[in-house]
Amino acid sequence: MNDQSVTANGRLIATKLPCTVEEFLVAQGLLPRSVVVEHNGEAVAPSEFSRRQLNAGDRLEIVKIVAGG
């Protein structure tokens, strides 16, 4: 059985794989519209979240968008 984890913001997170970026975000309690995601060093457009597959060992950087003024 494969290692069922990805690294997000430097933390190893166990998750059900394979899954999409969108499924991972929702599982982490994040709204896909409220974050910017980098997958294995590549920026991912929000329109790709539902199609981009995650696999064991992948690395994500997730930044929450904060509105303010």
Backbone bond lengths (Angstrom), bond angles and torsions (degrees), N, CA, C in turn:
res aa  C-N    CA-C-N  psi(-1)  N-CA   C-N-CA  omega(-1)  CA-C   N-CA-C  phi
1 M - - - 1.460 - - 1.526 109.53 -
2 N 1.320 116.51 137.72 1.453 121.10 -178.73 1.516 111.79 -73.20
3 D 1.325 115.07 155.12 1.456 121.28 171.78 1.522 107.16 -61.35
4 Q 1.313 116.68 123.55 1.461 120.96 -175.04 1.527 110.67 -100.75
5 S 1.330 116.31 57.03 1.454 118.61 -179.98 1.520 110.96 -145.37
6 V 1.323 114.21 155.43 1.456 122.43 173.05 1.522 106.83 -127.64
7 T 1.330 116.10 161.39 1.453 120.51 176.48 1.524 107.67 -102.23
8 A 1.321 116.25 122.02 1.468 121.40 179.03 1.517 108.26 -122.48
9 N 1.327 115.45 120.22 1.468 121.56 -179.19 1.529 111.03 52.63
10 G 1.337 115.86 40.70 1.454 120.98 176.43 1.516 115.43 82.11
11 R 1.321 118.30 -1.46 1.469 122.14 -179.65 1.523 109.88 -110.17
12 L 1.335 116.20 134.56 1.458 121.23 176.43 1.525 108.26 -76.88
13 I 1.322 117.03 123.63 1.462 121.59 -177.98 1.521 109.42 -123.80
14 A 1.334 115.23 122.16 1.463 120.49 177.27 1.525 107.99 -74.21
15 T 1.318 116.30 136.35 1.461 120.47 -178.84 1.523 109.45 -153.22
16 K 1.312 115.86 163.87 1.464 121.17 176.89 1.522 107.86 -79.70
17 L 1.326 116.67 120.22 1.460 121.32 -177.40 1.517 109.97 -122.44
18 P 1.343 118.93 154.27 1.461 124.27 -7.19 1.524 111.51 -72.83
19 C 1.322 115.22 154.78 1.459 121.69 174.47 1.521 107.86 -148.60
20 T 1.309 116.13 170.12 1.457 119.54 178.11 1.526 109.31 -90.45
21 V 1.325 115.62 165.05 1.467 120.83 175.66 1.525 108.77 -56.54
22 E 1.336 116.99 -44.45 1.461 120.83 -179.29 1.532 111.57 -59.78
23 E 1.338 117.53 -45.95 1.461 121.11 179.03 1.526 111.18 -61.52
24 F 1.334 116.70 -39.96 1.460 120.67 178.83 1.526 110.91 -64.12
25 L 1.327 116.60 -45.85 1.468 120.45 -179.73 1.528 110.92 -59.66
26 V 1.319 116.47 -46.62 1.467 120.91 -179.89 1.533 110.16 -61.65
27 A 1.328 117.05 -41.83 1.464 121.19 179.21 1.530 111.62 -62.94
28 Q 1.337 116.43 -26.91 1.465 120.97 178.87 1.530 111.95 -89.82
29 G 1.329 116.25 3.21 1.462 120.08 179.18 1.517 113.89 78.63
30 L 1.328 116.36 22.64 1.467 120.83 179.99 1.523 110.49 -107.28
31 L 1.313 115.82 140.58 1.458 120.29 174.84 1.525 108.21 -81.67
32 P 1.333 118.15 122.73 1.465 119.87 -178.70 1.529 113.71 -54.49
33 R 1.332 118.02 -30.75 1.466 120.18 -179.33 1.527 112.89 -75.73
34 S 1.345 116.93 -9.96 1.462 119.65 -174.19 1.527 113.62 -105.90
35 V 1.336 117.11 11.49 1.463 120.00 -177.26 1.528 112.32 -135.82
36 V 1.333 114.34 158.85 1.460 122.98 171.13 1.524 105.07 -113.14
37 V 1.334 116.80 136.13 1.468 120.64 -174.37 1.527 111.03 -125.32
38 E 1.342 113.85 136.92 1.458 121.48 170.35 1.526 106.22 -116.99
39 H 1.331 116.56 127.39 1.472 122.66 -176.93 1.518 108.35 -115.68
40 N 1.328 116.21 114.41 1.472 121.50 -178.37 1.531 111.55 51.20
41 G 1.332 116.05 42.37 1.461 121.18 175.61 1.514 115.25 85.66
42 E 1.318 118.32 0.33 1.466 122.15 -177.91 1.524 110.29 -116.66
43 A 1.325 116.76 127.29 1.464 120.87 177.23 1.526 109.39 -62.19
44 V 1.333 116.01 139.38 1.465 121.41 -179.30 1.524 108.41 -114.95
45 A 1.334 116.38 123.96 1.465 120.89 177.31 1.525 108.83 -68.35
46 P 1.337 117.48 142.43 1.466 119.53 178.37 1.524 113.36 -52.90
47 S 1.318 117.83 -31.95 1.468 120.83 179.38 1.532 111.69 -67.08
48 E 1.337 117.08 -16.45 1.469 121.63 -179.94 1.524 112.68 -93.79
49 F 1.330 118.90 -11.22 1.468 121.90 -174.55 1.523 112.25 -53.77
50 S 1.335 117.30 -39.11 1.467 120.14 -175.96 1.529 112.20 -80.64
51 R 1.342 117.67 -8.78 1.470 120.75 -178.92 1.524 113.44 -112.79
52 R 1.331 117.30 -21.38 1.468 120.90 -176.23 1.528 110.49 -77.61
53 Q 1.331 116.21 116.77 1.464 121.73 -178.16 1.525 111.31 -84.26
54 L 1.316 115.60 139.59 1.458 121.90 172.30 1.519 108.52 -102.30
55 N 1.317 115.26 143.99 1.459 121.41 176.67 1.522 109.11 -129.66
56 A 1.320 116.24 163.03 1.459 121.40 -179.79 1.522 110.43 -52.83
57 G 1.323 115.55 135.81 1.459 120.88 177.38 1.519 114.72 87.89
58 D 1.330 117.81 -6.36 1.460 119.81 178.75 1.522 110.47 -65.29
59 R 1.345 115.00 156.42 1.457 121.44 178.98 1.525 109.30 -118.05
60 L 1.319 114.97 132.86 1.465 121.41 177.33 1.514 109.97 -122.71
61 E 1.296 115.81 144.17 1.464 122.37 166.17 1.516 104.42 -118.41
62 I 1.327 116.54 124.98 1.461 122.04 -176.45 1.522 108.03 -123.61
63 V 1.319 115.73 122.58 1.464 121.41 179.97 1.508 108.58 -118.89
64 K 1.347 115.65 125.98 1.462 119.80 177.79 1.521 108.98 -76.74
65 I 1.327 115.26 136.85 1.465 121.95 176.09 1.525 107.03 -84.58
66 V 1.326 115.79 126.18 1.461 120.03 179.61 1.520 108.54 -115.62
67 A 1.318 115.89 119.59 1.462 119.99 176.85 1.527 108.30 -86.24
68 G 1.266 115.94 143.03 1.463 118.91 179.71 1.510 109.99 -174.33
69 G 1.312 114.18 -177.90 1.452 115.32 179.91 1.492 113.15 -174.57
